[in-house]
């Protein structure tokens, strides 16, 4: 049985929240046992993941609500707001990581109980990998910006956990400074992820047009109708899963009102066929 978009989105948010909650507990224990600044950074990152995933859960539930009197265009931009908040969480975790790693470089300390830390990080990598794979599946089916942002920071976590695992293994062979140096290297990855998420969220909230390819596909779909002599004033945007398109088409001045109306309906149907969920407004201009 094929799951609906709404069901998939809810399952993805529940899975990410549950995963983050479990990883917070595991990494807290590993940090207390090992004293690793990389594990501390990873633990802090999981705390922000938990907050971000919980916020994402609420945002997705809001975004799935249908349009109402006060929100006639729907609630899709809640996904953009959630993604923007996630970028702030991730950026904050990068700053915390930098300060702790720099402090450890200034005052090196040997790691303890690295075996426990390695075991926890292996579990973290496996769990995060499973979550990212599930999110990838959901993203293909839903094109949700909130899930895309959530997946991006969990991909960063996957890289982070892998680096922490490498640092612990290197420390077990006596290279204790690797813990802090590798943690510093993670800062660049985390900041880039925060920037990518924030940029995409701002584009959505600022009603950025669809891609050039999608816009041209809309234009071609309208021009396929024989009665259409030209297309202009084409505007597009996206809010959550819904695409909004408005355009003017040129039709013969000799066409009757009914003929012009039918032409506009055909154009709108062609455009809606390009997207899973689209609201199309077509204005006819006599030429």
N, C-alpha and C positions, 0 to 999 in steps of 0.2 A: 504493500500500500504506500503510495507516494505522499509524503508529508507536505502540508501547506507551508507557504512562506512564513506565515505567522508562527506556526508550530516550530519550524526550524530556527527562527530567530530566538524564540524563547528557550529552546533547548541549548543553543549556543551560549546564551548569557548565563543560564544555570550552570553549564559545564565550566565556564571560565571562572565564575565566582567560587564554585566548589573546589576547583583545582587550586586557585589562589589561597583559599582558606587552609587547605591541607598543607600546601608548601610553606606557608607562614609558620605553622607549628613545627614542621620538620627542620626548617632552616634556623629557627630560634634555638632549638635544642642543639643543632650542630655548631652554631656559633658559640654558645655557652661552653661547649665541650672543647672546641678547637682554638677559639680566640682569633680565628682567621678574619682579616679585614675584608677579604673577598667574599666570604660567606656573610659577613655583616652587611656588605653592600647588596648582596643578592637577597638577603632577608628583608632589607629596607625596600628593595625593588619589589619584592613580593607583597609587602604591605601596601605600596602604592598600587600594585596590580589589583589587590583585593578591593581597595577603595574605588579604583577605576572600573573594575568589573561590576561592582555593586551599582555605581552610577550608570554604567552602560545598561544594566538590567532595567533600571527605572526608565532610562531614556528610550529604550526600545519599546517598552510597554506603552509609553506615552506616544511614540511615533506611530504605533500600530492603531491608535484610536482614529476613528473616521472623522471626516470634516464635520464641523458643527457651525452654529450661528456666529460664534466669535472667531472661529478659525476656518473660514470657507475654503482655504487652500490645503487644509489638513495640518497634521502635526509633524510632518517629515523632518523639519529642521531641528527637531529635538536630537536627531542623530548627529547633526553637525555640531551642536552645542556640546554633546557628550564627547565627541572626538576632540574638540578644542580643549575641554577640561582634561582629557587624558594626556594631551601634549604637555599641559602644565605639570601634571603629576610626574610624567617621565622626565621632564626637564629638572624638576626639583630633586628627583632621585639621583640624577647625574651630578648635581652640585654636592649633594651629601656624600656621594661616592668619592668625588675628587678630594673633598676635605679630609675624609678618613684615610684614603690611600696616601695622600701627601703627608699626613701626620704620622703614618706608619713608616714612611721613608725616613722622616726626621728622627723617629725613635723606634728602630727595629725591635721586634719581639719574636722569639721562636714560636712556632705553632705547636699546639698540643692535640693529641688524639686525632691526628689527620685521618686515621682509618674511618672514624665515624663520619667525618666531613665528606670523605670520598663516597661513602655509601649513600649519604643523604643526597649528594649532588648527582649521583647516578640515577637515583629515583626521580629527582627533579627533572633531569634531562628527558627521561623516558615519559614522564607524565606530561611535560610541556610539549614534547614531540607529538604525542597522541592528541592533545588539545589543538595544536596548530593544524594537524591533518584534518580534524573534524571541522574546524573553522574554515579551512580552505574549501571543503565540500559545501558548507553552508553559504560561503561567499559566492561560489559559482552559481548557486541556486537563487540567491536573493539579491546580490549586488548591494548589500547594505553597507553604508559608510561607517556605521557604528561598529559592525563586526569587522570591517576592514581595518579600522583603527585598533580594535582590540587584538586582532591577529598580528598586526605589525609590532605591537609592543611585546607580545608573547614570542614572536620570532626573535626580537632583541633579547628577551629573557633566555631563549634557547642558546643563543650565542654567549650570553653572559654566564649561564650555568656551565657551558662547555669550557669557557675560559677559567672559571673558578675551579672546576675539576682538574684542569691542567696545572693550575697554580698549586693545588694541594698535592698532586703527584710529584711536582718538582720540589716542593718543600720537604716531602718525605725523603728526598735524596740530598737534602742539605741546602737547597737554593731558596732560602726563606724570603729574600727580597723580591722573588718572582711574584709573590702574592700581591704586593703593592703595585709593582710595575704593570702587571697584567690588568689589575683593577683600574689603573689610570688609562690604559688602552681602551677599556670598555666605555669610558666617558664619551669618547668620540662617537662610538656606535649609538649610544643612548641619545646623545644630543641630536644626531642626524635623524633618528627615528622620531624624536619629539618635533623637529622642524617639519618633516614630511607630513606627519599627522596634522599638525597645526595649519600648515599651508593648505591642505586639502579641505579642512574644516572651514577655514576662512573663505575659500573659493565658493563653497556651498552656501555659506551664510550671506555672501555678497552677490549671490545669484549669477555666478559665472556661467557663460554659455556652454553648451555641450561641445564635445571635441569637434575639430574641423571635419573629420570623417562622418560623424553622426549628423552634423549640420548639412553636409552635402547630400547625405542619404535622404534627409527630409526634403531638401530641394528637388532632388530627382524623383522622389515619390510623388510630389505635387505635379511636376512637369510631365509625368507619365499619362496624366489625364488629357485626352486630346483637346478638350475645350479650354485648357489653361494655356494662355499665350505668354505668360511671364509670372515670375515670383519676386516679391520685394518685401522689405520691412520684416524679414524673418528673425524672430527672437526665440531663444530657447533657454531653459534653465532646468534644474533638477532639485527636488526637495525629498529627501529620503529615497524611497523606491519610485516615486512618481515623477514623470517628466512632463514639463509644460512647454507647449509649442504654440506660438501665434504667428500668423503670416498673412500677407495680402496676395491675392492672385488676380491676374488680369484676365477678364473674359470679354467676349464680344458685346459691344453695346446693343447689338440687335437681339441678344438673347433675352428671353422672358425672365421674369423674377423667379419663376419656378425652375427654369433651366439652370439659372445661376445658382440657385439653392442646391439643386441636385449635384451640380459640379462641385460645390463646396463640400457637400457630404461625402462625395467620392474621394476628394483630396484628403479629408480628415480621416477616412477609413484607411487609406493607403499609409498615412503617417502612423496611425495607431498600430498598424500591423508591424511596424519596426520595433516597437517597445512592448514590454510586458504590461506596463501601466502608464498610460499617457493621456493627458487632457489637451485637446487640440482646439484652437480657435482660429477659424478661417474667415477673412473678410474679402469680399469680392469687389473689384474695381472695374467699371466698364471702360473699354478702349475701342 
